[in-house]
Amino acid sequence: MTTSKKDKRHTLSRRTVMKGAGAATGLAVTGIYAPFVHAQEKTIRFLNGEPSRESVRAMRFAAAQYEKEKGIKVQMDTVPAGKAYERVQASIKGGRPYDIATLIFVGDVLILADEGKLAPINDIIKKYDWGPKILFPVNGDNYWYPYDYNLCWINFRQDLYTAQGLSQPTDWDSMKANLAALQGSGENQLPHGIVHPIGSNGATNYTAFGYMWANGVQLFDDDWNVVLDSADMAPRVAEYLDFMAGLTEYMPPAPVQAGWPNLVGDFQTDKISHTPGTGRLIDTMNVRMPDRAANVGSFLFPSMRGDKFAVNHGYDGWVVLDTAMTDEAIKFLEWFSDEHLINFLHTSPVHYQPTRLDIYEDPRWLAHPDLETFSHITAMQKQVLSDENIIIRSIDTEGPAPDVRAGKVFRSYALPEMLQNKILNNMSNEECVKMAADKMRETIKT
């Protein structure tokens, strides 16, 4: 009888447990390192990818509470989210994999699941009602506990809009008109209108393509054929490329050098009136400059004609790895979900948009005053989950189903290079699109 991958994974877990138990017994006899082994068996190693002071405090508090209640220690290690996957891989190669880890890229989750490194968490997932496009099951198994949507939209200076009598843009022409009205050296004007990174990096993948999604562009058909340069998609992509090239008139110099710090720093220091991003900007400003935070508005990426709107998908989540402590790790994650998740989400309440629909009605969640203060933004967040005219899309979640091919395209930077060829190299739209599509095809071959 053939053993399924799932059965193999569970067999491996039991074997790992037995092997660990045997080693502990042997070492206890010799008296060598027995306390270390004993301690390891009772410790859940959690890699936290949210390094803000408030988030770290919330996670450590939960860990301490769990140890007090259950007698199981939870070791919280923290790294920036962008470094989490590398740390997880290093822990696996080093023979001491984390038991729970934060990941921000579904492609990484799919790779680890395909390699049998993750444990399914179906029993936890089925307990709750989830929002759209946030679970990424693999062959019916859920390996991913998403804790926030992390959607990317456009933040803007609402006070400047009011002073200039501007309305939120509904299409590309009205957006450019607003950028032009607010750019300058006069009263209620700033030096630049917006920043969009165009380099080969995650900031570009996350913040530059919302307009393209709103314009109806898709990367793959239902059979995983690349359709970026198809007769239907290529004209839409060309419109997007022309628009982005035109936006450089309103950007600070050298957008290819721009990155995450510019998205926040340039906005906070009055260099730009608009910036793509999340609610993290509002939460950060609200701590240090609440009066300025109150002046931040937000809108969705519009399409060329204003018939559709989009957000770039982001998402953050946790995975449980297949280790000797898998069962204990799952117990902790389930306990945390019920007892401490809302407390954790409250550490950045506008940024951490809940993925579970039950949380939106939970009085514990609604008790945070910032949800009322910034209700104009949180209302938009909720609208995204129910309005069919709003598109939720990202490079790494493209395609008919969760698959490593979309992740490979994300990491290939084929689409940022398409922007660079248009803006920096002045290539024709046809050439830009063809080169990007060809690179995508080559990327998913391997």
LOZAGU-284390 format. One record per residue (C-alpha): x, y, z; residue in three letters; residue number from 1. Coordinates in steps of 0.1 Angstrom, whole numbers. Layout:
residues N
NODE      u      v      w  rest   nr
NODE      X      Y      Z   ALA  NUM
...
//
This chain:
residues 446
NODE      u      v      w  rest   nr
NODE      0      0      0   MET    1
NODE     13     34     -9   THR    2
NODE     19     58     20   THR    3
NODE      5     93     13   SER    4
NODE     27    124     19   LYS    5
NODE      5    133     48   LYS    6
NODE     10     98     64   ASP    7
NODE     47    100     57   LYS    8
NODE     49    133     75   ARG    9
NODE     31    120    106   HIS   10
NODE     52     89    106   THR   11
NODE     83    111    105   LEU   12
NODE     70    131    134   SER   13
NODE     65    100    155   ARG   14
NODE     99     87    145   ARG   15
NODE    114    120    155   THR   16
NODE     97    119    188   VAL   17
NODE    108     83    195   MET   18
NODE    144     91    184   LYS   19
NODE    145    122    207   GLY   20
NODE    131    101    236   ALA   21
NODE    157     75    231   GLY   22
NODE    185    100    229   ALA   23
NODE    173    116    261   ALA   24
NODE    173     83    279   THR   25
NODE    208     75    268   GLY   26
NODE    222    108    278   LEU   27
NODE    204    106    311   ALA   28
NODE    223     74    319   VAL   29
NODE    257     90    311   THR   30
NODE    247    122    328   GLY   31
NODE    258    143    297   ILE   32
NODE    236    172    286   TYR   33
NODE    205    156    301   ALA   34
NODE    191    189    315   PRO   35
NODE    195    205    280   PHE   36
NODE    175    177    263   VAL   37
NODE    149    177    290   HIS   38
NODE    144    215    286   ALA   39
NODE    142    212    248   GLN   40
NODE    114    187    251   GLU   41
NODE     93    212    270   LYS   42
NODE    100    243    249   THR   43
NODE     81    255    219   ILE   44
NODE    103    276    197   ARG   45
NODE     83    304    180   PHE   46
NODE     98    327    154   LEU   47
NODE     80    360    155   ASN   48
NODE     82    382    124   GLY   49
NODE     66    413    140   GLU   50
NODE     95    433    156   PRO   51
NODE     77    464    168   SER   52
NODE     80    470    205   ARG   53
NODE     43    466    212   GLU   54
NODE     40    434    191   SER   55
NODE     70    418    208   VAL   56
NODE     56    427    242   ARG   57
NODE     22    411    234   ALA   58
NODE     38    379    221   MET   59
NODE     61    376    251   ARG   60
NODE     32    382    275   PHE   61
NODE     12    354    258   ALA   62
NODE     42    331    261   ALA   63
NODE     46    338    298   ALA   64
NODE      9    333    304   GLN   65
NODE     10    300    286   TYR   66
NODE     39    288    306   GLU   67
NODE     21    298    338   LYS   68
NODE    -11    280    328   GLU   69
NODE      3    249    310   LYS   70
NODE     38    245    322   GLY   71
NODE     52    246    287   ILE   72
NODE     78    272    279   LYS   73
NODE     74    292    247   VAL   74
NODE    107    307    235   GLN   75
NODE    100    338    214   MET   76
NODE    126    348    189   ASP   77
NODE    120    379    167   THR   78
NODE    133    389    133   VAL   79
NODE    120    413    107   PRO   80
NODE     94    396     86   ALA   81
NODE    115    398     55   GLY   82
NODE    142    377     71   LYS   83
NODE    119    350     86   ALA   84
NODE    120    325     58   TYR   85
NODE    158    325     57   GLU   86
NODE    159    320     95   ARG   87
NODE    134    291     92   VAL   88
NODE    155    274     65   GLN   89
NODE    187    279     86   ALA   90
NODE    170    264    117   SER   91
NODE    159    233     96   ILE   92
NODE    194    229     81   LYS   93
NODE    209    233    116   GLY   94
NODE    189    205    130   GLY   95
NODE    168    226    154   ARG   96
NODE    138    238    133   PRO   97
NODE    114    263    148   TYR   98
NODE     81    248    159   ASP   99
NODE     60    278    148   ILE  100
NODE     72    305    125   ALA  101
NODE     59    337    108   THR  102
NODE     59    338     70   LEU  103
NODE     48    366     47   ILE  104
NODE     50    349     14   PHE  105
NODE     27    321      3   VAL  106
NODE     53    308    -21   GLY  107
NODE     75    300      9   ASP  108
NODE     46    282     26   VAL  109
NODE     40    261     -5   LEU  110
NODE     77    252     -8   ILE  111
NODE     79    240     28   LEU  112
NODE     46    221     26   ALA  113
NODE     58    204     -6   ASP  114
NODE     90    194     11   GLU  115
NODE     70    179     40   GLY  116
NODE     84    204     65   LYS  117
NODE     50    216     77   LEU  118
NODE     22    201     98   ALA  119
NODE    -14    206     87   PRO  120
NODE    -36    227    111   ILE  121
NODE    -70    218     97   ASN  122
NODE    -87    215    131   ASP  123
NODE    -78    251    140   ILE  124
NODE    -88    265    107   ILE  125
NODE   -122    249    106   LYS  126
NODE   -131    264    139   LYS  127
NODE   -135    299    124   TYR  128
NODE   -152    318     95   ASP  129
NODE   -125    333     73   TRP  130
NODE   -126    362     49   GLY  131
NODE   -121    358     11   PRO  132
NODE    -88    350     -5   LYS  133
NODE    -68    344     26   ILE  134
NODE    -66    307     31   LEU  135
NODE    -43    288      7   PHE  136
NODE    -50    251     11   PRO  137
NODE    -28    225     -6   VAL  138
NODE    -46    193    -16   ASN  139
NODE    -73    200     10   GLY  140
NODE    -48    206     38   ASP  141
NODE    -43    240     55   ASN  142
NODE     -7    247     66   TYR  143
NODE    -12    284     71   TRP  144
NODE    -28    305     98   TYR  145
NODE    -32    340     84   PRO  146
NODE    -35    367    111   TYR  147
NODE    -39    399     90   ASP  148
NODE    -47    408     55   TYR  149
NODE    -19    434     51   ASN  150
NODE    -35    449     21   LEU  151
NODE    -18    477      1   CYS  152
NODE    -38    508     -9   TRP  153
NODE    -30    545    -13   ILE  154
NODE    -26    568     17   ASN  155
NODE    -30    605     12   PHE  156
NODE    -30    639     29   ARG  157
NODE    -67    645     36   GLN  158
NODE    -60    680     50   ASP  159
NODE    -44    691     17   LEU  160
NODE    -73    676     -3   TYR  161
NODE    -97    696     18   THR  162
NODE    -77    728     15   ALA  163
NODE    -76    724    -23   GLN  164
NODE   -112    713    -26   GLY  165
NODE   -102    679    -41   LEU  166
NODE   -122    647    -42   SER  167
NODE   -107    612    -40   GLN  168
NODE    -97    600    -75   PRO  169
NODE   -119    576    -93   THR  170
NODE    -97    569   -123   ASP  171
NODE    -62    575   -136   TRP  172
NODE    -69    609   -150   ASP  173
NODE    -84    623   -118   SER  174
NODE    -55    608    -98   MET  175
NODE    -29    626   -120   LYS  176
NODE    -49    658   -117   ALA  177
NODE    -48    655    -79   ASN  178
NODE    -11    649    -79   LEU  179
NODE     -5    679   -101   ALA  180
NODE    -27    701    -79   ALA  181
NODE     -7    692    -48   LEU  182
NODE     28    693    -62   GLN  183
NODE     47    726    -61   GLY  184
NODE     60    752    -37   SER  185
NODE     29    771    -30   GLY  186
NODE      5    770     -1   GLU  187
NODE    -10    735      5   ASN  188
NODE     15    720    -19   GLN  189
NODE     44    696    -14   LEU  190
NODE     76    690    -35   PRO  191
NODE     63    657    -49   HIS  192
NODE     31    638    -53   GLY  193
NODE     38    601    -47   ILE  194
NODE     66    575    -45   VAL  195
NODE     64    541    -62   HIS  196
NODE     95    519    -60   PRO  197
NODE    104    503    -94   ILE  198
NODE    135    484    -84   GLY  199
NODE    139    446    -84   SER  200
NODE    127    442    -48   ASN  201
NODE     97    433    -26   GLY  202
NODE     87    469    -22   ALA  203
NODE     80    472    -59   THR  204
NODE     62    438    -61   ASN  205
NODE     40    450    -32   TYR  206
NODE     32    486    -40   THR  207
NODE     35    492    -78   ALA  208
NODE     10    469    -94   PHE  209
NODE    -23    478    -78   GLY  210
NODE    -32    499   -108   TYR  211
NODE    -25    470   -131   MET  212
NODE    -47    446   -111   TRP  213
NODE    -75    472   -111   ALA  214
NODE    -71    474   -149   ASN  215
NODE    -81    437   -151   GLY  216
NODE    -47    422   -158   VAL  217
NODE    -41    386   -150   GLN  218
NODE     -8    367   -153   LEU  219
NODE    -20    331   -159   PHE  220
NODE    -50    313   -173   ASP  221
NODE    -67    284   -156   ASP  222
NODE    -41    260   -171   ASP  223
NODE    -11    280   -159   TRP  224
NODE     -3    294   -193   ASN  225
NODE     13    329   -191   VAL  226
NODE    -12    353   -206   VAL  227
NODE      5    386   -198   LEU  228
NODE     12    392   -235   ASP  229
NODE    -21    377   -248   SER  230
NODE    -44    397   -271   ALA  231
NODE    -67    404   -242   ASP  232
NODE    -41    413   -215   MET  233
NODE    -13    431   -235   ALA  234
NODE    -33    463   -242   PRO  235
NODE    -43    466   -205   ARG  236
NODE     -7    461   -195   VAL  237
NODE      4    488   -220   ALA  238
NODE    -21    512   -205   GLU  239
NODE     -6    505   -171   TYR  240
NODE     29    510   -183   LEU  241
NODE     21    544   -199   ASP  242
NODE      4    555   -167   PHE  243
NODE     33    545   -145   MET  244
NODE     57    563   -168   ALA  245
NODE     36    594   -165   GLY  246
NODE     35    591   -127   LEU  247
NODE     73    596   -126   THR  248
NODE     66    633   -132   GLU  249
NODE     52    634    -97   TYR  250
NODE     78    612    -80   MET  251
NODE    110    621    -62   PRO  252
NODE    141    614    -84   PRO  253
NODE    155    579    -88   ALA  254
NODE    124    557    -81   PRO  255
NODE    146    527    -89   VAL  256
NODE    165    534    -56   GLN  257
NODE    133    539    -36   ALA  258
NODE    124    513    -10   GLY  259
NODE    104    507     22   TRP  260
NODE    118    537     41   PRO  261
NODE    107    561     14   ASN  262
NODE     71    549     16   LEU  263
NODE     68    560     52   VAL  264
NODE     96    586     57   GLY  265
NODE     89    607     26   ASP  266
NODE     52    610     36   PHE  267
NODE     59    618     72   GLN  268
NODE     85    645     63   THR  269
NODE     62    664     39   ASP  270
NODE     80    653      7   LYS  271
NODE     50    636     -9   ILE  272
NODE     13    639     -6   SER  273
NODE      5    603    -14   HIS  274
NODE     21    569     -6   THR  275
NODE     11    533    -13   PRO  276
NODE     11    512     19   GLY  277
NODE    -10    499     47   THR  278
NODE    -25    510     80   GLY  279
NODE     10    506     95   ARG  280
NODE     17    542     85   LEU  281
NODE    -13    555    104   ILE  282
NODE     -5    534    135   ASP  283
NODE     31    546    135   THR  284
NODE     22    582    130   MET  285
NODE     -5    580    157   ASN  286
NODE     21    572    183   VAL  287
NODE     44    601    176   ARG  288
NODE     22    626    158   MET  289
NODE    -15    619    164   PRO  290
NODE    -26    652    149   ASP  291
NODE     -9    644    117   ARG  292
NODE    -22    608    117   ALA  293
NODE    -58    622    119   ALA  294
NODE    -51    639     85   ASN  295
NODE    -44    607     67   VAL  296
NODE    -70    594     43   GLY  297
NODE    -69    564     20   SER  298
NODE    -83    551    -13   PHE  299
NODE    -81    520    -34   LEU  300
NODE    -60    517    -66   PHE  301
NODE    -83    528    -94   PRO  302
NODE    -85    514   -129   SER  303
NODE    -79    535   -160   MET  304
NODE   -116    541   -166   ARG  305
NODE   -128    539   -130   GLY  306
NODE   -149    509   -134   ASP  307
NODE   -129    487   -110   LYS  308
NODE   -107    492    -79   PHE  309
NODE    -80    470    -64   ALA  310
NODE    -57    464    -34   VAL  311
NODE    -25    445    -36   ASN  312
NODE    -27    414    -15   HIS  313
NODE     -2    412     14   GLY  314
NODE    -11    388     42   TYR  315
NODE      9    376     72   ASP  316
NODE      6    343     89   GLY  317
NODE     20    315    110   TRP  318
NODE     30    279    101   VAL  319
NODE     36    249    123   VAL  320
NODE     66    229    114   LEU  321
NODE     69    191    116   ASP  322
NODE     90    187    147   THR  323
NODE     91    167    179   ALA  324
NODE     70    195    195   MET  325
NODE     44    197    167   THR  326
NODE     15    186    188   ASP  327
NODE     24    210    216   GLU  328
NODE     29    238    191   ALA  329
NODE     -6    233    176   ILE  330
NODE    -21    233    211   LYS  331
NODE     -4    266    218   PHE  332
NODE    -15    282    185   LEU  333
NODE    -51    271    192   GLU  334
NODE    -49    286    227   TRP  335
NODE    -33    318    214   PHE  336
NODE    -61    321    188   SER  337
NODE    -88    322    215   ASP  338
NODE    -70    340    243   GLU  339
NODE    -44    364    229   HIS  340
NODE    -48    370    192   LEU  341
NODE    -69    401    196   ILE  342
NODE    -45    416    221   ASN  343
NODE    -17    410    195   PHE  344
NODE    -38    426    167   LEU  345
NODE    -44    456    189   HIS  346
NODE     -7    464    189   THR  347
NODE    -13    479    154   SER  348
NODE    -51    480    150   PRO  349
NODE    -54    498    117   VAL  350
NODE    -26    478    101   HIS  351
NODE    -36    443    114   TYR  352
NODE    -68    438     95   GLN  353
NODE    -84    406    109   PRO  354
NODE    -87    376     86   THR  355
NODE   -113    359    107   ARG  356
NODE   -148    373    103   LEU  357
NODE   -158    366    138   ASP  358
NODE   -133    391    151   ILE  359
NODE   -151    420    135   TYR  360
NODE   -180    415    158   GLU  361
NODE   -160    406    189   ASP  362
NODE   -165    432    216   PRO  363
NODE   -129    428    226   ARG  364
NODE   -118    438    192   TRP  365
NODE   -142    467    189   LEU  366
NODE   -131    481    223   ALA  367
NODE    -99    496    208   HIS  368
NODE   -105    534    204   PRO  369
NODE    -84    537    172   ASP  370
NODE   -110    516    153   LEU  371
NODE   -134    545    159   GLU  372
NODE   -109    573    154   THR  373
NODE    -99    558    120   PHE  374
NODE   -133    544    111   SER  375
NODE   -130    559     76   HIS  376
NODE   -101    536     69   ILE  377
NODE   -113    505     87   THR  378
NODE   -147    508     69   ALA  379
NODE   -128    507     36   MET  380
NODE   -109    476     48   GLN  381
NODE   -142    458     55   LYS  382
NODE   -156    469     22   GLN  383
NODE   -128    452      4   VAL  384
NODE   -140    419     18   LEU  385
NODE   -175    421      4   SER  386
NODE   -175    444    -26   ASP  387
NODE   -173    424    -59   GLU  388
NODE   -160    455    -77   ASN  389
NODE   -128    455    -56   ILE  390
NODE   -100    432    -68   ILE  391
NODE    -77    415    -43   ILE  392
NODE    -46    403    -62   ARG  393
NODE     -8    399    -59   SER  394
NODE     19    383    -80   ILE  395
NODE     25    354    -56   ASP  396
NODE    -12    346    -54   THR  397
NODE    -19    346    -91   GLU  398
NODE    -31    316   -110   GLY  399
NODE    -60    291   -106   PRO  400
NODE    -48    277    -73   ALA  401
NODE    -20    281    -47   PRO  402
NODE     12    270    -64   ASP  403
NODE     49    276    -63   VAL  404
NODE     49    288    -99   ARG  405
NODE     34    321    -88   ALA  406
NODE     60    324    -61   GLY  407
NODE     88    318    -85   LYS  408
NODE     75    346   -107   VAL  409
NODE     73    369    -76   PHE  410
NODE    110    361    -69   ARG  411
NODE    121    365   -105   SER  412
NODE    112    402   -105   TYR  413
NODE    100    399   -141   ALA  414
NODE     73    425   -135   LEU  415
NODE     96    451   -118   PRO  416
NODE    120    446   -147   GLU  417
NODE     91    453   -171   MET  418
NODE     87    487   -153   LEU  419
NODE    124    494   -155   GLN  420
NODE    125    487   -192   ASN  421
NODE     96    511   -198   LYS  422
NODE    107    539   -174   ILE  423
NODE    145    537   -175   LEU  424
NODE    152    521   -208   ASN  425
NODE    124    538   -228   ASN  426
NODE    115    505   -245   MET  427
NODE     82    501   -263   SER  428
NODE     52    486   -244   ASN  429
NODE     53    456   -267   GLU  430
NODE     89    449   -260   GLU  431
NODE     84    454   -222   CYS  432
NODE     55    430   -220   VAL  433
NODE     70    404   -243   LYS  434
NODE    103    403   -223   MET  435
NODE     84    400   -190   ALA  436
NODE     61    372   -203   ALA  437
NODE     90    353   -217   ASP  438
NODE    109    355   -184   LYS  439
NODE     78    343   -166   MET  440
NODE     75    313   -189   ARG  441
NODE    112    304   -184   GLU  442
NODE    109    309   -147   THR  443
NODE     80    284   -142   ILE  444
NODE     97    257   -162   LYS  445
NODE    122    250   -134   THR  446
//
